[in-house]
């Protein structure tokens, strides 16, 4: 508790004790007034003072004024205990509210506590501890085990395990060694590192992320805008309602005291605080919780859109697949798989083509240059080489055409790039090299469907055959292959036109050269963005690593957050509405009305905090 | 130019909304957010410094105890 809150607590306790004591003093009529005025002023002087001051400033409909009016009215009507009690309740509620909000703010701030406080910079052979902002590009910093990485840089000396959880939500540590890139915001776990700084603090990963998350609340969700508008009209409406309630029925039946008393109850419920605090807090909590999982959401509005995700469009390469080639199938004819791979790898050993690299990786042994001679590249077909003195051909179907009686056979249906191999004029089989589907992709797609996504679409620049095969394997609803970057925008336009009225279209790409599509979609998601400024810039939602399951997590976080927001709106409006009605027909006391006001606010805040809890 | 200031003792969310409305009505203010949760005031204007006295007035008018850290 802050000092201010402690002081308030003391005032509440004293006023409460005096109120109870006053109850037992045997005085009658007006004599009781001074007795109750003491606790009234102890608990309410600041409210009264603020009310007077604010009227002088032309701020009429503020809660201090309304509370003052309600309680002074009660005093005039002779309901002394009620006046003190209402003020007391109000202050208890305010105290609790400020405590709850303070706590929530703190826990969200802690979540985003990735800002490094100091950097140990090496200057003239000495190590100085300075503010990270003072370190310049090219300087050397020292990071001890257990310290946060203060600035982006390249490792000069040492090796260590790095905890990137604050940035990616990934709990398994990553290893770095000399020459490795290091991002600020991570934590150095095991070894001492010397690092050459490559970016100023203002441009560093940690500063960018903090800036993004802090500014996220400026992009308001529809629900937030609704509340702002609502708050503008709610208070005046209730106040005029109270005025009408005090005057109109009284003119009819002349029971002024009763109707004014009921009208005062109205005033107590007239602050829209529960909504005004809890709705932004829910979004803030959702954004904070997501950022802990390595999902950066750039505004409450995107959280809102994400919750209604109906169509998810994926780029293939780098998103659904790893974007790197690897041997997917080996079909030997008359030799062993190992032999086939060995010959293919050796024949291709001098090539730097990705396909040759993946063949060598699949064989897994060191290529001995002594075993290979006379390598000739046949443009557009493959290579010819002498391996251990045997003539080996490795390449596409055209290269095999010289073999007597050779047919493409089973390989024609293969997905990916096919490398046929022949030795001494005899066909010995083929190897398929293809882009690999990420291990996490199938589960991520299933999770998305479970989270309510109606349709998944894949767009790719790759060939029809590859696109269809990947789409079929993953169970994607719609596949569009052979697209140029411009075609992707057209496809997204078509999908946008076909979506349902409350559905949103989400596009997921790796952020490289799909900026136009990212911005055209309702929500553009860039993944694997750690260290890629362009992607962070272009997208609305950024997944810090390339794990697609984060997308499903983002959707469910968004859903949960929006559910909480709706709960709070409905709950607060229902309770307030109920008490307005009860107050008007004389069924609600002022005490109950105070609960309706501050109690609802506190419950809504506590509910909003659930948005922060992300599994 | 965009500038961010820290607010101390910004106690009520509804007040933050009122401050924001008042500041947005000032001449020369392009954009303004008063964020109750981060307790921060962000202003975009051609010359923020020159506007600050008027901004302080808006803040004080709504919540006299609230301070802007300059």
Interface residues (C-beta under 8 A of the other chain):
Chain A: X4 X50 X53 X54 X57 X58 X59 X62 X63 X98 X101 X105 X108 X214 X215 X217 X218 X228 X231 X271 X272 X273 X276 X277 X280 X281 X284
Chain B: X9 X11 X12 X13 X14 X15 X17 X18 X33 X35 X36 X37 X38 X39 X40 X42 X61 X62 X64
